[in-house]
Amino acid sequence: MKKKWVWPVGIILLVVCLVFWLAPSISAKDLTEEEANSVVLEKYPGDIIKTTKTKDEYQIEIKLETGVYVIKIDAKSGDVLSLAQTEKPVQVAPEQVEKEEPVRTNEEEKPAEEPAEVTLITKQEAVEIAANHLKGMADEDDAEFHAISGQSPYYLVEVEIENGDEDREAVVQVDAYTGEVKSVDWDD
């Protein structure tokens, strides 16, 4: 008699375990447009131009100091899937300001540009950016590349600043996409 109830109880326990195991992946909701925009703005401070959503990702067009980018993020997790630069920043030399041509009004006259995939800066470039930022010294042996899921990749660069008897060291975080200095941590 005892064996008759063991099978139904075992099957019920198996079904309950499967439901608890599958429930989080089934019930995960997509981020709202506002949440997706705030995720991007946390990582890339700038001005959002346009946000569009496909089935499982958001495409966010954003203007940063280094140009205009299209950032694709996962609609559920908020992880950055790709970053592509669509426009470079316009830099006008002072002598060119007076000779500026009138703005074209006919869109057909402008050549169409393909969005360029953004490449990471090199370790040497990150070292130079960090050293110049603190007016110190660093070399490639003092730099580490970090790529963490859900974050923009970055370099951590140790910079030494010689100041007589009061030499100091700092660790500088440099964004691997934009080359922007994200933080400076001073050693005590």
C-alpha positions, 0 to 999 in steps of 0.5 A, a space after each residue: 500500500 505504501 508504494 502506491 502513493 510514492 510515485 504520485 508524490 515523486 511526480 508532483 515534487 518533480 513538477 514543482 521543482 521544474 516550475 520553480 526552475 523555469 519560472 524566473 526565465 519565463 517571467 523576466 520582464 523587458 526593461 522599459 524605455 526609461 530603464 533602458 535609457 538610464 542604463 545607457 546614461 549610467 555608462 555613457 553620459 550624454 544626450 539621448 537622441 532616439 530609442 527604438 525597441 526590437 523584439 529582444 533589444 533596445 537601440 539607443 542613439 546617443 550623442 557623446 563628446 566623442 561623436 554620435 553612437 548607436 548602442 544596442 542593449 539586451 531588453 531583459 538584462 540591460 547588457 551592452 550588446 554593441 556600440 557603433 559610432 555613426 558620426 564623429 565630432 565636428 572640430 572646426 579650427 578657428 581659421 576655418 570659422 570665417 571661411 565656412 561654407 553655407 549649410 546644404 539644405 538638400 539631403 541628397 547632396 550629402 554622401 551616405 555614411 555607413 555606421 562604423 563599428 567602434 574599436 577599442 583603444 589600445 593598451 598603449 593609448 590608455 596608458 598615454 591618456 592616463 599619464 597625460 590626465 595626471 601629468 605623471 608616468 606609466 607604462 604598458 606593464 602598469 595597465 590591465 584590460 577589464 571586460 565585465 558583462 553588463 559594463 563598458 570595457 575599461 583599462 586600469 592604469 597605475 600612474 606614478 607622479 614624482 613630486 620630490 619627497 612626496 611621490 604619489 600613485 593613482 589608479 586611473 580607469 579609462 573607458 576602452 571605447 571612448 578613451 574617457 577617464 572614468 575615475 582616479 583612485 589615489 593610493 595612500 
